[in-house]
Amino acid sequence: MLIAFTAAGKGGLKAEVDPRFGRAACFVIVETESGEVMAELENPAVRADHGAGPQAASLLAERGARGVVSGDFGPKAKAALEGLGLGMWRITKPA
């Protein structure tokens, strides 16, 4: 299964998780069975005036992701991800 992770920049599995979904700098898409990075995408919605979350959700669905790991999801992003059938998992930095 393909899962996307928000990333603060390029770096594959070593990239720092971006706490934002729609405004994340990049997405790292990983095949969960093999752990292989399948794609590293710059987020074209990062500078959108509005609708960054739904735009990012559409991009990931088009690339075959079945879910997303991020620090947080805004209400419009949640609605878009749910509508596309993508799972959402929140991750927090340790204190």
C-alpha contacts under 8 A as a table, 3 or more apart, distances in Angstrom:
res1	aa1	res2	aa2	distance
1	M	31	E	5.55
1	M	32	T	5.53
1	M	33	E	6.87
1	M	65	A	7.50
1	M	66	R	6.73
2	L	29	I	6.30
2	L	30	V	5.48
2	L	31	E	4.63
2	L	32	T	6.18
2	L	64	G	6.57
2	L	65	A	4.71
2	L	66	R	5.73
2	L	67	G	7.28
3	I	29	I	5.55
3	I	30	V	5.39
3	I	31	E	6.56
3	I	32	T	6.83
3	I	65	A	5.23
3	I	66	R	5.78
3	I	67	G	5.03
3	I	68	V	5.68
3	I	69	V	7.46
4	A	27	F	6.11
4	A	28	V	5.44
4	A	29	I	4.22
4	A	30	V	6.25
4	A	60	L	7.28
4	A	65	A	6.12
4	A	66	R	7.91
4	A	67	G	6.25
4	A	68	V	4.66
4	A	69	V	6.24
5	F	17	V	7.01
5	F	27	F	5.50
5	F	28	V	5.13
5	F	29	I	6.34
5	F	30	V	7.87
5	F	68	V	5.70
5	F	69	V	4.79
5	F	70	S	6.15
6	T	17	V	5.50
6	T	18	D	5.16
6	T	19	P	7.37
6	T	20	R	7.32
6	T	21	F	6.28
6	T	24	A	5.84
6	T	25	A	7.57
6	T	26	C	6.04
6	T	27	F	4.72
6	T	28	V	6.51
6	T	68	V	7.58
6	T	69	V	6.49
6	T	70	S	5.39
7	A	10	K	7.07
7	A	15	A	5.83
7	A	16	E	5.56
7	A	17	V	4.45
7	A	18	D	4.58
7	A	24	A	6.27
7	A	25	A	6.20
7	A	26	C	4.97
7	A	27	F	5.50
7	A	28	V	6.70
8	A	15	A	6.72
8	A	16	E	5.57
8	A	17	V	5.88
8	A	18	D	4.59
8	A	24	A	6.28
8	A	25	A	5.22
8	A	26	C	6.23
9	G	15	A	6.26
9	G	16	E	7.22
9	G	25	A	5.74
9	G	26	C	5.64
10	K	15	A	6.11
10	K	26	C	6.70
10	K	40	E	7.02
11	G	14	K	5.39
11	G	15	A	4.49
12	G	15	A	5.54
12	G	28	V	6.14
12	G	37	V	6.67
12	G	40	E	6.75
13	L	28	V	7.46
13	L	37	V	7.37
17	V	70	S	6.90
17	V	71	G	7.47
18	D	21	F	7.34
18	D	24	A	5.65
18	D	25	A	7.38
18	D	70	S	6.67
18	D	71	G	6.62
19	P	24	A	7.40
19	P	70	S	5.80
19	P	71	G	3.80
19	P	72	D	5.97
19	P	92	T	7.79
20	R	23	R	5.62
20	R	24	A	5.27
20	R	70	S	6.48
20	R	71	G	5.76
20	R	72	D	5.57
20	R	73	F	6.76
21	F	24	A	5.23
21	F	53	G	6.52
21	F	56	A	7.72
21	F	70	S	5.92
21	F	71	G	7.19
21	F	72	D	6.28
21	F	73	F	5.64
21	F	74	G	7.71
21	F	77	A	7.69
22	G	45	A	6.87
22	G	46	V	6.59
22	G	52	A	4.75
22	G	53	G	3.82
22	G	54	P	7.36
22	G	55	Q	7.57
22	G	56	A	5.68
22	G	57	A	7.83
22	G	73	F	7.51
22	G	74	G	7.83
22	G	77	A	6.89
23	R	43	N	7.61
23	R	45	A	6.80
23	R	46	V	4.42
23	R	47	R	7.33
23	R	52	A	6.42
23	R	53	G	7.31
24	A	27	F	7.33
24	A	43	N	6.66
24	A	46	V	6.29
25	A	42	E	6.11
25	A	43	N	5.58
25	A	46	V	6.32
26	C	40	E	6.96
26	C	41	L	5.43
26	C	42	E	4.34
26	C	43	N	5.06
27	F	39	A	7.99
27	F	40	E	5.76
27	F	41	L	5.15
27	F	42	E	6.47
27	F	43	N	6.80
28	V	37	V	6.90
28	V	38	M	7.75
28	V	39	A	5.93
28	V	40	E	4.60
28	V	41	L	6.49
29	I	37	V	5.90
29	I	38	M	5.55
29	I	39	A	5.15
29	I	40	E	6.34
29	I	65	A	7.08
30	V	35	G	6.08
30	V	36	E	5.63
30	V	37	V	4.48
30	V	38	M	5.49
30	V	39	A	7.26
31	E	34	S	5.80
31	E	35	G	5.37
31	E	36	E	5.42
31	E	37	V	6.46
31	E	38	M	6.52
32	T	35	G	5.08
32	T	36	E	7.43
37	V	40	E	7.51
43	N	46	V	5.59
43	N	56	A	6.87
44	P	47	R	7.21
44	P	48	A	7.85
44	P	56	A	7.72
45	A	48	A	4.99
45	A	51	G	7.91
45	A	52	A	4.91
45	A	53	G	7.70
45	A	55	Q	6.11
45	A	56	A	6.13
46	V	52	A	6.41
47	R	52	A	7.67
48	A	51	G	6.83
48	A	52	A	5.66
49	D	52	A	7.61
51	G	54	P	5.55
51	G	55	Q	6.17
51	G	76	K	7.45
52	A	55	Q	5.16
52	A	56	A	6.03
52	A	77	A	7.81
53	G	56	A	5.17
53	G	57	A	6.10
53	G	73	F	7.80
53	G	74	G	7.10
53	G	76	K	6.27
53	G	77	A	4.19
53	G	78	K	7.94
53	G	80	A	7.51
54	P	57	A	4.96
54	P	58	S	6.21
54	P	76	K	6.40
54	P	77	A	5.09
54	P	80	A	5.21
54	P	81	L	7.38
55	Q	58	S	5.21
55	Q	59	L	6.35
56	A	59	L	5.09
56	A	60	L	6.36
57	A	60	L	5.31
57	A	61	A	6.20
57	A	77	A	6.82
57	A	80	A	6.33
57	A	81	L	5.69
57	A	84	L	7.82
58	S	61	A	5.10
58	S	62	E	6.10
58	S	80	A	7.83
58	S	84	L	7.78
59	L	62	E	5.19
59	L	63	R	6.41
60	L	63	R	5.04
60	L	64	G	6.45
60	L	65	A	5.46
61	A	64	G	5.13
61	A	65	A	5.36
61	A	66	R	7.08
61	A	84	L	7.00
61	A	86	L	7.53
62	E	65	A	7.59
65	A	68	V	7.52
65	A	86	L	7.36
66	R	85	G	7.32
66	R	86	L	4.93
66	R	87	G	6.37
67	G	86	L	4.50
67	G	87	G	4.09
67	G	88	M	5.65
67	G	89	W	7.76
68	V	86	L	7.14
68	V	87	G	6.17
68	V	88	M	5.05
68	V	89	W	6.22
69	V	88	M	6.07
69	V	89	W	4.76
69	V	90	R	5.78
69	V	91	I	6.71
70	S	73	F	7.31
70	S	88	M	7.76
70	S	89	W	6.50
70	S	90	R	5.21
70	S	91	I	5.81
71	G	90	R	5.14
71	G	91	I	4.98
71	G	92	T	5.78
72	D	90	R	5.98
72	D	91	I	7.76
73	F	77	A	5.89
73	F	78	K	5.95
74	G	77	A	5.21
74	G	78	K	6.11
75	P	78	K	5.09
75	P	79	A	6.23
76	K	79	A	5.13
76	K	80	A	6.15
77	A	80	A	5.07
77	A	81	L	6.01
78	K	81	L	5.18
78	K	82	E	6.01
79	A	82	E	5.18
79	A	83	G	6.01
80	A	83	G	5.02
80	A	84	L	6.21
81	L	84	L	5.12
81	L	85	G	6.18
81	L	86	L	5.13
81	L	87	G	7.10
81	L	88	M	7.68
82	E	85	G	5.00
82	E	86	L	5.80
82	E	87	G	7.12
83	G	86	L	7.70
